[in-house]
């Protein structure tokens, strides 16, 4: 017996009263209907739609609110970048300042996020590249990890301050690595 049927019995509703109602799926019971405004603060004024929609439908079909940020340029689209001084980066530049931070990031937590936030906020126009070491180097040089390599990559990738993730970065950074990633 479903929860709805039990509630109706407790309230004393009869079978005739509920005949006009359609059966509701389990998913609809868990996801309450959400009203969508015709005009939204994150669109250009086009009508999104009217009526009730489940949250899941909205998430799958529309971009997230405030997702209109420009996609940062890739390293291959710009070619070589010139090196700038710390003072130039602090004053602000037209192009993003490419900042690199690396680590193991096992069991990603608030402390990791704060370090990445500080790196992102170091310059006014920063593009944060985060290197995550692979399991082989980490186990050889530091010890076993709790999370698998792919899980650590995904955890860092989902941090709001990270613009790019370098998977399997070297334990010691070389000038060749810096040149390859244009840092």
Contact map, one row per residue, 1 for C-alpha under 8 A:
111011000000000000000000000000000000000000000000000000000000000000000000000000000000000000000000000000000000000000000000000000000000000000000000000000000000000000000000000000000000000
111111000000000000000000000000000000000000000000000000000000000000000000000000000000000000000000000000000000000000000000000000000000000000000000000000000000000000000000000000000000000
111111100000000000000000000000000000000000000000000000000000000000000000000000000000000000000000000000000000000000000000000000000000000000000000000000000000000000000000000000000000000
011111110000000000000000000000000000000000000000000000000000000000000000000000000000000000000000000000000000000000000000000000000000000000000000000000000000000000000000000000000000000
111111111000000000000000000000000000000000000000000000000000000000000000000000000000000000000000000000000000000000000000000000000000000000000000000000000000000000000000000000000000000
111111111100000000000000000000000000000000000000000000000000000000000000000000000000000000000000000000000000000000000000000000000000000000000000000000000000000000000000000000000000000
001111111110000000000000000000000000000000000000000000000000000000000000000000000000000000000000000000000000000000000000000000000000000000000000000000000000000000000000000000000000000
000111111111110000000000000000000000000000000000000000000000000000000000000000000000000000000000000000000000000000000000000000000000000000000000000000000000000000000000000000000000000
000011111111110000000000000000000000000000000000000000000000000000000000000000000000000000000000000000000000000000000000000000000000000000000000000000000000000000000000000000000000000
000001111111100000000000000000000000000000000000000000000000000000000000000000000000000000000000000000000000000000000000000000000000000000000000000000000000000000000000000000000000000
000000111111100000000000000000000000000000000000000000000000000000000000000000000000000000000000000000000000000000000000000000000000000000000000000000000000000000000000000000000000000
000000011111110000000000000000000000000000000000000000000000000000000000000000000000000000000000000000000000000000000000000000000000000000000000000000000000000000000000000000000000000
000000011111111011000000000000000000000000000000000000000000000000000000000000000000000000000000000000000000000000000000000000000000000000000000000000000000000000000000000000000000000
000000011001111111000000000000000000000000000000000000000000000000000000000000000000000000000000000000000000000000000000000000000000000000000000000000000000000000000000000000000000000
000000000000111111100000000000000000000000000000000000000000000000000000000000000000000000000000000000000000000000000000000000000000000000000000000000000000000000000000000000000000000
000000000000011111100000000000000000000000000000000000000000000000000000000000000000000000000000000000000000000000000000000000000000000000000000000000000000000000000000000000000000000
000000000000111111110000000000000000000000000000000000000000000000000000000000000000000000000000000000000000000000000000000000000000000000000000000000000000000000000000000000000000000
000000000000111111111000000000000000000000000000000000000000000000000000000000000000000000000000000000000000000000000000000000000000000000000000000000000000000000000000000000000000000
000000000000001111111100000000000000000000000000000000000000000000000000000000000000000000000000000000000000000000000000000000000000000000000000000000000000000000000000000000000000000
000000000000000011111100000000000000000000000000000000000000000000000000000000000000000000000000000000000000000000000000000000000000000000000000000000000000000000000000000000000000000
000000000000000001111110000000000000000000000000000000000000000000000000000000000000000000000000000000000000000000000000000000000000000000000000000000000000000000000000000000000000000
000000000000000000111111000000000000000000000000000000000000000000000000000000000000000000000000000000000000000000000000000000000000000000000000000000000000000000000000000000000000000
000000000000000000001111100000000000000000000000000000000000000000000000000000000000000000000000000000000000000000000000000000000000000000000000000000000000000000000000000000000000000
000000000000000000000111110110000000000000000000000000000000000000000000000000000000000000000000000000000000000000000000000000000000000000000000000000000000000000000000000000000000000
000000000000000000000011111110000000000000000000000000000000000000000000000000000000000000000000000000000000000000000000000000000000000000000000000000000000000000000000000000000000000
000000000000000000000001111111000000000000000000000000000000000000000000000000000000000000000000000000000000000000000000000000000000000000000000000000000000000000000000000000000000000
000000000000000000000000111111100000000000000000000000000000000000000000000000000000000000000000000000000000000000000000000000000000000000000000000000000000000000000000000000000000000
000000000000000000000001111111111000000000000000000001000000000000000000000000000000000000000000000000000000000000000000000000000000000000000000000000000000000000000000000000000000000
000000000000000000000001111111110000000000000000000000000000000000000000000000000000000000000000000000000000000000000000000000000000000000000000000000000000000000000000000000000000000
000000000000000000000000011111110000000000000000000000000000000000000000000000000000000000000000000000000000000000000000000000000000000000000000000000000000000000000000000000000000000
000000000000000000000000001111111000000000000000000001110000000000000000000000000000000000000000000000000000000000000000000000000000000000000000000000000000000000000000000000000000000
000000000000000000000000000111111100000000000000000001100000000000000000000000000000000000000000000000000000000000000000000000000000000000000000000000000000000000000000000000000000000
000000000000000000000000000100111110000000000000000111100000000000000000000000000000000000000000000000000000000000000000000000000000000000000000000000000000000000000000000000000000000
000000000000000000000000000000011111000000000000000111100000000000000000000000000000000000000000000000000000000000000000000000000000000000000000000000000000000000000000000000000000000
000000000000000000000000000000001111100000000000011110000000000000000000000000000000000000000000000000000000000000000000000000000000000000000000000000000000000000000000000000000000000
000000000000000000000000000000000111110000000001111110000000000000000000000000000000000000000000000000000000000000000000000000000000000000000000000000000000000000000000000000000000000
000000000000000000000000000000000011111100000011110000000000000000000000000000000000000000000000000000000000000000000000000000000000000000000000000000000000000000000000000000000000000
000000000000000000000000000000000001111100001111110000000000000000000000000000000000000000000000000000000000000000000000000000000000000000000000000000000000000000000000000000000000000
000000000000000000000000000000000000111110101111000000000000000000000000000000000000000000000000000000000000000000000000000000000000000000000000000000000000000000000000000000000000000
000000000000000000000000000000000000111111111001000000000000000000000000000000000000000000000000000000000000000000000000000000000000000000000000000000000000000000000000000000000000000
000000000000000000000000000000000000001111111000000000000000000000000000000000000000000000000000000000000000000000000000000000000000000000000000000000000000000000000000000000000000000
000000000000000000000000000000000000000111110000000000000000000011000000000000000000000000000000000000000000000000000000000000000000000000000000000000000000000000000000000000000000000
000000000000000000000000000000000000001111111100000000000000000000000000000000000000000000000000000000000000000000000000000000000000000000000000000000000000000000000000000000000000000
000000000000000000000000000000000000000111111100000000000000000000000000000000000000000000000000000000000000000000000000000000000000000000000000000000000000000000000000000000000000000
000000000000000000000000000000000000011110111110000000000000000000000000000000000000000000000000000000000000000000000000000000000000000000000000000000000000000000000000000000000000000
000000000000000000000000000000000000011000111111000000000000000000000000000000000000000000000000000000000000000000000000000000000000000000000000000000000000000000000000000000000000000
000000000000000000000000000000000000111000001111100000000000000000000000000000000000000000000000000000000000000000000000000000000000000000000000000000000000000000000000000000000000000
000000000000000000000000000000000001111100000111110000000000000000000000000000000000000000000000000000000000000000000000000000000000000000000000000000000000000000000000000000000000000
000000000000000000000000000000000001110000000011111000000000000000000000000000000000000000000000000000000000000000000000000000000000000000000000000000000000000000000000000000000000000
000000000000000000000000000000000011110000000001111100000000000000000000000000000000000000000000000000000000000000000000000000000000000000000000000000000000000000000000000000000000000
000000000000000000000000000000000011000000000000111110000000000000000000000000000000000000000000000000000000000000000000000000000000000000000000000000000000000000000000000000000000000
000000000000000000000000000000001111000000000000011111000000000000000000000000000000000000000000000000000000000000000000000000000000000000000000000000000000000000000000000000000000000
000000000000000000000000000000001111000000000000001111101100000000000000000000000000000000000000000000000000000000000000000000000000000000000000000000000000000000000000000000000000000
000000000000000000000000000100111100000000000000000111111100000000000000000000000000000000000000000000000000000000000000000000000000000000000000000000000000000000000000000000000000000
000000000000000000000000000000111100000000000000000011111110000000000000000000000000000000000000000000000000000000000000000000000000000000000000000000000000000000000000000000000000000
000000000000000000000000000000100000000000000000000001111111000000000000000000000000000000000000000000000000000000000000000000000000000000000000000000000000000000000000000000000000000
000000000000000000000000000000000000000000000000000011111111100000000000000000000000000000000000000000000000000000000000000000000000000000000000000000000000000000000000000000000000000
000000000000000000000000000000000000000000000000000011111111110000000000000000000000000000000000000000000000000000000000000000000000000000000000000000000000000000000000000000000000000
000000000000000000000000000000000000000000000000000000111111111100000000000000000000000000000000000000000000000000000000000000000000000000000000000000000000000000000000000000000000000
000000000000000000000000000000000000000000000000000000011111110000000000000000000000000000000000000000000000000000000000000000000000000000000000000000000000000000000000000000000000000
000000000000000000000000000000000000000000000000000000001111111000000000000000000000000000000000000000000000000000000000000000000000000000000000000000000000000000000000000000000000000
000000000000000000000000000000000000000000000000000000000111111100000000000000000000000000000000000000000000000000000000000000000000000000000000000000000000000000000000000000000000000
000000000000000000000000000000000000000000000000000000000010111110100000000000000000000000000000000000000000000000000000000000000000000000000000000000000000000000000000000000000000000
000000000000000000000000000000000000000000000000000000000010011111100000000000000000000000000000000000000000000000000000000000000000000000000000000000000000000000000000000000000000000
000000000000000000000000000000000000000001000000000000000000001111100000000000000000000000000000000000000000000000000000000000000000000000000000000000000000000000000000000000000000000
000000000000000000000000000000000000000001000000000000000000000111111000000000000000000000000000000000000000000000000000000000000000000000000000000000000000000000000000000000000000000
000000000000000000000000000000000000000000000000000000000000001111111000000000000000000000000000000000000000000000000000000000000000000000000000000000000000000000000000000000000000000
000000000000000000000000000000000000000000000000000000000000000001111100000000000000000000000000000000000000000000000000000000000000000000000000000000000000000000000000000000000000000
000000000000000000000000000000000000000000000000000000000000000001111110000000000000000000000000000000000000000000000000000000000000000000000000000000000000000000000000000000000000000
000000000000000000000000000000000000000000000000000000000000000000011111000000000000000000000000000000000000000000000000000000000000000000000000000000000000000000000000000000000000000
000000000000000000000000000000000000000000000000000000000000000000001111100000000000000000000000000000000000000000000000000000000000000000000000000000000000000000000000000000000000000
000000000000000000000000000000000000000000000000000000000000000000000111110000000000000000000000000000000000000000000000000000100000000000000000000000000000000000000000000000000000000
000000000000000000000000000000000000000000000000000000000000000000000011111011000000000000000000000000000000000000000000000000000000000000000000000000000000000000000000000000000000000
000000000000000000000000000000000000000000000000000000000000000000000001111111000000000000000000000000000000000000000000000000000000000000000000000000000000000000000000000000000000000
000000000000000000000000000000000000000000000000000000000000000000000000111111100000000000000000000000000000000000000000000000000000000000000000000000000000000000000000000000000000110
000000000000000000000000000000000000000000000000000000000000000000000000011111100000000000000000000000000000000000000000000000000000000000000000000000000000000000000000000000000000000
000000000000000000000000000000000000000000000000000000000000000000000000111111100000000000000000000000000000000000000000000000000000000000000000000000000000000000000000000000000000000
000000000000000000000000000000000000000000000000000000000000000000000000111111111000000000000000000000000000000000000000000000000000000000000000000000000000000000000000000000000000000
000000000000000000000000000000000000000000000000000000000000000000000000001111111000000000000000000000000000000000000000000000000000000000000000000000000000000000000000000000000000000
000000000000000000000000000000000000000000000000000000000000000000000000000001111100000000000000000000000000000000000000000000000000000000000000000000000000000000000000000000000000010
000000000000000000000000000000000000000000000000000000000000000000000000000001111110000000000000000000000000000000000000000000000000000000000000000000000000000000000000000000000000010
000000000000000000000000000000000000000000000000000000000000000000000000000000011111000000000000000000000000000000000000000000000000000000000000000000000000000000000000000000000000000
000000000000000000000000000000000000000000000000000000000000000000000000000000001111100000000000000000000000000000000000000000000000000000000000000000000000000000000000000000000000000
000000000000000000000000000000000000000000000000000000000000000000000000000000000111110110000000000000000000000000000000000000000000000000000000000000000000000000000000000000000000000
000000000000000000000000000000000000000000000000000000000000000000000000000000000011111110000000000000000000000000000000000000000000000000000000000000000000000000000000000000000000000
000000000000000000000000000000000000000000000000000000000000000000000000000000000001111111000000000000000000000000000000000000000000000000000000000000000000000000000000000000000000000
000000000000000000000000000000000000000000000000000000000000000000000000000000000000111111100000000000000000000000000000000000000000000000000000000000000000000000000000000000000000000
000000000000000000000000000000000000000000000000000000000000000000000000000000000001111111111000000000000000000000000000000000000000000000000000000000000000000000000000000000000000000
000000000000000000000000000000000000000000000000000000000000000000000000000000000001111111111000100000000000000000000000001100000000000000000000000000000000000000000000000000000000000
000000000000000000000000000000000000000000000000000000000000000000000000000000000000011111110000000000000000000000000000011100000000000000000000000000000000000000000000000000000000000
000000000000000000000000000000000000000000000000000000000000000000000000000000000000001111111000000000000000000000000000000100000000000000000000000000000000000000000000000000000000000
000000000000000000000000000000000000000000000000000000000000000000000000000000000000000111111100000000000000000000000000001110000000000000000000000000000000000000000000000000000000000
000000000000000000000000000000000000000000000000000000000000000000000000000000000000000110111111100000000000000000000000000010000000000000000000000000000000000000000000000000000000000
000000000000000000000000000000000000000000000000000000000000000000000000000000000000000000011111000000000000000000000000000000000000000000000000000000000000000000000000000000000000000
000000000000000000000000000000000000000000000000000000000000000000000000000000000000000000001111100000000000000000000000000010000000000000000000000000000000000000000000000000000000000
000000000000000000000000000000000000000000000000000000000000000000000000000000000000000000001111110000000000000000000000000011100000000000000000000000000000000000000000000000000000000
000000000000000000000000000000000000000000000000000000000000000000000000000000000000000010001011111000000000000000000000001011100000000000000000000000000000000000000000000000000000000
000000000000000000000000000000000000000000000000000000000000000000000000000000000000000000000001111100000000000000000000000001111000000000000000000000000000000000000000000000000000011
000000000000000000000000000000000000000000000000000000000000000000000000000000000000000000000000111110000000000000000011000001111000000000000000000000000000000000000000000000000000001
000000000000000000000000000000000000000000000000000000000000000000000000000000000000000000000000011111000000000000000000000000011110000000000000000000000000000000000000000000000000001
000000000000000000000000000000000000000000000000000000000000000000000000000000000000000000000000001111100000000000010010000000011110000000000000000000000000000000000000000000000000000
000000000000000000000000000000000000000000000000000000000000000000000000000000000000000000000000000111110000000000000000000000000111100000000000000000000000000000000000100000000000000
000000000000000000000000000000000000000000000000000000000000000000000000000000000000000000000000000011111000000000000000000000000111100000000000000000000000000000000000000000000000000
000000000000000000000000000000000000000000000000000000000000000000000000000000000000000000000000000001111100000000000000000000000001110001000000000000010000000000000000000000000000000
000000000000000000000000000000000000000000000000000000000000000000000000000000000000000000000000000000111111000100000000000000000001000000000000000000010001000000000000000000000000000
000000000000000000000000000000000000000000000000000000000000000000000000000000000000000000000000000000011111000000000000000000000000000000000000111000010000000000000000000000000000000
000000000000000000000000000000000000000000000000000000000000000000000000000000000000000000000000000000001111100000000000000000000000000000000000011000010000000000000000000000000000000
000000000000000000000000000000000000000000000000000000000000000000000000000000000000000000000000000000001111110110000000000000000000000000000000000000010011000000000000000000000000000
000000000000000000000000000000000000000000000000000000000000000000000000000000000000000000000000000000000011111110000000000000000000000000000000000000000000000000000000000000000000000
000000000000000000000000000000000000000000000000000000000000000000000000000000000000000000000000000000000001111111000000000000000000000000000000000000000000000000000000000000000000000
000000000000000000000000000000000000000000000000000000000000000000000000000000000000000000000000000000000000111111100000000000000000000000000000000000000000000000000000000000000000000
000000000000000000000000000000000000000000000000000000000000000000000000000000000000000000000000000000001001111111110000000000000000000000000000000000000000000000000000000000000000000
000000000000000000000000000000000000000000000000000000000000000000000000000000000000000000000000000000000001111111111000000000000000000000000000000000000000001010000000000000000000000
000000000000000000000000000000000000000000000000000000000000000000000000000000000000000000000000000000000000011111111100000000000000000000000000000000000000000000000000000000000000000
000000000000000000000000000000000000000000000000000000000000000000000000000000000000000000000000000000000000001111111110000000000000000000000000000000000000000000000000000000000000000
000000000000000000000000000000000000000000000000000000000000000000000000000000000000000000000000000010000000000111111111000000000000000000000000000000000000000011000000000000000000000
000000000000000000000000000000000000000000000000000000000000000000000000000000000000000000000000000000000000000011111111100000000000000000000000000000000000000010000000000000000000000
000000000000000000000000000000000000000000000000000000000000000000000000000000000000000000000000000000000000000001111111110000000000000000000000000000000000000000000000000000000000000
000000000000000000000000000000000000000000000000000000000000000000000000000000000000000000000000001010000000000000111111110000010000000000000000000000000000000000000000000000000000000
000000000000000000000000000000000000000000000000000000000000000000000000000000000000000000000000001000000000000000011111111001110000000000000000000000000000000011000000000000000000000
000000000000000000000000000000000000000000000000000000000000000000000000000000000000000000000000000000000000000000001111111101000000000000000000000000000000000000000000000000000000000
000000000000000000000000000000000000000000000000000000000000000000000000000000000000000001000000000000000000000000000111111101000000000000000000000000000000000000000000000000000000000
000000000000000000000000000000000000000000000000000000000000000000000000000000000000000011010000100000000000000000000001111111000000000000000000000000000000000000000000000000000000000
000000000000000000000000000000000000000000000000000000000000000000000000000000000000000011110000000000000000000000000000111111000000000000000000000000000000000000000000000000000000000
000000000000000000000000000000000000000000000000000000000000000000000000000000000000000000011011100000000000000000000000001111100000000000000000000000000000000000000000000000000000000
000000000000000000000000000000000000000000000000000000000000000000000000000000000000000000000001111000000000000000000001111111110000000000000000000000000000000000000000000000000000000
000000000000000000000000000000000000000000000000000000000000000000000001000000000000000000000001111000000000000000000001000011111000000000000000000000000000000001100000000000000000000
000000000000000000000000000000000000000000000000000000000000000000000000000000000000000000000000011110000000000000000011000001111100000000000000000000000000000011110000000000000000000
000000000000000000000000000000000000000000000000000000000000000000000000000000000000000000000000011110000000000000000000000000111110000000000000000000000000000001111100000000000000000
000000000000000000000000000000000000000000000000000000000000000000000000000000000000000000000000000111100000000000000000000000011111000000000000000000000001000001111100000000000000000
000000000000000000000000000000000000000000000000000000000000000000000000000000000000000000000000000111100000000000000000000000001111100000000000000000000000000000001111100000000000000
000000000000000000000000000000000000000000000000000000000000000000000000000000000000000000000000000001111000000000000000000000000111110000000000000000011000000000001111100000000000000
000000000000000000000000000000000000000000000000000000000000000000000000000000000000000000000000000001110000000000000000000000000011111011000000000000000000000000000011111000000000000
000000000000000000000000000000000000000000000000000000000000000000000000000000000000000000000000000000010000000000000000000000000001111111000000000010000000000000000011100000000000000
000000000000000000000000000000000000000000000000000000000000000000000000000000000000000000000000000000000000000000000000000000000000111111100000100110000000000000000000000000000000000
000000000000000000000000000000000000000000000000000000000000000000000000000000000000000000000000000000000000000000000000000000000000011111110000000000000000000000000000000000000000000
000000000000000000000000000000000000000000000000000000000000000000000000000000000000000000000000000000000000000000000000000000000000111111111100000000000000000000000000001000000000000
000000000000000000000000000000000000000000000000000000000000000000000000000000000000000000000000000000010000000000000000000000000000111111111111100000000000000000000000000000000000000
000000000000000000000000000000000000000000000000000000000000000000000000000000000000000000000000000000000000000000000000000000000000001111111111100000000000000000000000000000000000000
000000000000000000000000000000000000000000000000000000000000000000000000000000000000000000000000000000000000000000000000000000000000000111111110000000000000000000000000000000000000000
000000000000000000000000000000000000000000000000000000000000000000000000000000000000000000000000000000000000000000000000000000000000000011111110000000000000000000000000000000000000000
000000000000000000000000000000000000000000000000000000000000000000000000000000000000000000000000000000000000000000000000000000000000000011111111000000000000000000000000000000000000000
000000000000000000000000000000000000000000000000000000000000000000000000000000000000000000000000000000000000000000000000000000000000000001111111100000000000000000000000000000000000000
000000000000000000000000000000000000000000000000000000000000000000000000000000000000000000000000000000000000000000000000000000000000000001100111110000000000000000000000000000000000000
000000000000000000000000000000000000000000000000000000000000000000000000000000000000000000000000000000000100000000000000000000000000001001100011111100000000000000000000000000000000000
000000000000000000000000000000000000000000000000000000000000000000000000000000000000000000000000000000000110000000000000000000000000000000000001111100000000000000000000000000000000000
000000000000000000000000000000000000000000000000000000000000000000000000000000000000000000000000000000000110000000000000000000000000000000000000111110110000000000000000000000000000000
000000000000000000000000000000000000000000000000000000000000000000000000000000000000000000000000000000000000000000000000000000000000001000000000111111110000000000000000000000000000000
000000000000000000000000000000000000000000000000000000000000000000000000000000000000000000000000000000000000000000000000000000000000011000000000001111111000000000000000000000000000000
000000000000000000000000000000000000000000000000000000000000000000000000000000000000000000000000000000000000000000000000000000000000000000000000000111111100000000000000000000000000000
000000000000000000000000000000000000000000000000000000000000000000000000000000000000000000000000000000000000000000000000000000000000000000000000001111111110000000000000000000000000000
000000000000000000000000000000000000000000000000000000000000000000000000000000000000000000000000000000011111000000000000000000000001000000000000001111111111000000000000000000000000000
000000000000000000000000000000000000000000000000000000000000000000000000000000000000000000000000000000000000000000000000000000000001000000000000000011111111100000001010000000000000000
000000000000000000000000000000000000000000000000000000000000000000000000000000000000000000000000000000000000000000000000000000000000000000000000000001111111110000000000000000000000000
000000000000000000000000000000000000000000000000000000000000000000000000000000000000000000000000000000000001000000000000000000000000000000000000000000111111111000000000000000000000000
000000000000000000000000000000000000000000000000000000000000000000000000000000000000000000000000000000001001000000000000000000000100000000000000000000011111111001001000000000000000000
000000000000000000000000000000000000000000000000000000000000000000000000000000000000000000000000000000000000000000000000000000000000000000000000000000001111111001111000000000000000000
000000000000000000000000000000000000000000000000000000000000000000000000000000000000000000000000000000000000000000000000000000000000000000000000000000000111111101000000000000000000000
000000000000000000000000000000000000000000000000000000000000000000000000000000000000000000000000000000000000000010000000000000000000000000000000000000000011111111000000000000000000000
000000000000000000000000000000000000000000000000000000000000000000000000000000000000000000000000000000000000000000000000000000000000000000000000000000000000011111000000000000000000000
000000000000000000000000000000000000000000000000000000000000000000000000000000000000000000000000000000000000000010011001000000010000000000000000000000000000001111100000000000000000000
000000000000000000000000000000000000000000000000000000000000000000000000000000000000000000000000000000000000000000010001000000111100000000000000000000000001111111111000000000000000000
000000000000000000000000000000000000000000000000000000000000000000000000000000000000000000000000000000000000000000000000000000111100000000000000000000000000100011111000000000000000000
000000000000000000000000000000000000000000000000000000000000000000000000000000000000000000000000000000000000000000000000000000011100000000000000000000000000100001111100000000000000000
000000000000000000000000000000000000000000000000000000000000000000000000000000000000000000000000000000000000000000000000000000001111000000000000000000001001100001111110000000000000000
000000000000000000000000000000000000000000000000000000000000000000000000000000000000000000000000000000000000000000000000000000001111000000000000000000000000000000011111100000000000000
000000000000000000000000000000000000000000000000000000000000000000000000000000000000000000000000000000000000000000000000000000000011110000000000000000001000000000001111100000000000000
000000000000000000000000000000000000000000000000000000000000000000000000000000000000000000000000000000000000000000000000000000000011110000000000000000000000000000000111110000000000000
000000000000000000000000000000000000000000000000000000000000000000000000000000000000000000000000000001000000000000000000000000000011110000000000000000000000000000000111111000000000000
000000000000000000000000000000000000000000000000000000000000000000000000000000000000000000000000000000000000000000000000000000000000100000000000000000000000000000000001111110000000000
000000000000000000000000000000000000000000000000000000000000000000000000000000000000000000000000000000000000000000000000000000000000100010000000000000000000000000000000111110000000000
000000000000000000000000000000000000000000000000000000000000000000000000000000000000000000000000000000000000000000000000000000000000000000000000000000000000000000000000011111000000000
000000000000000000000000000000000000000000000000000000000000000000000000000000000000000000000000000000000000000000000000000000000000000000000000000000000000000000000000011111101100000
000000000000000000000000000000000000000000000000000000000000000000000000000000000000000000000000000000000000000000000000000000000000000000000000000000000000000000000000000111111100000
000000000000000000000000000000000000000000000000000000000000000000000000000000000000000000000000000000000000000000000000000000000000000000000000000000000000000000000000000011111110000
000000000000000000000000000000000000000000000000000000000000000000000000000000000000000000000000000000000000000000000000000000000000000000000000000000000000000000000000000001111111000
000000000000000000000000000000000000000000000000000000000000000000000000000000000000000000000000000000000000000000000000000000000000000000000000000000000000000000000000000011111111100
000000000000000000000000000000000000000000000000000000000000000000000000000000000000000000000000000000000000000000000000000000000000000000000000000000000000000000000000000011111111111
000000000000000000000000000000000000000000000000000000000000000000000000000000000000000000000000000000000000000000000000000000000000000000000000000000000000000000000000000000111111111
000000000000000000000000000000000000000000000000000000000000000000000000000000000000000000000000000000000000000000000000000000000000000000000000000000000000000000000000000000011111110
000000000000000000000000000000000000000000000000000000000000000000000000001000000000000000000000000000000000000000000000000000000000000000000000000000000000000000000000000000001111111
000000000000000000000000000000000000000000000000000000000000000000000000001000011000000000000000010000000000000000000000000000000000000000000000000000000000000000000000000000000111111
000000000000000000000000000000000000000000000000000000000000000000000000000000000000000000000000011100000000000000000000000000000000000000000000000000000000000000000000000000000110111
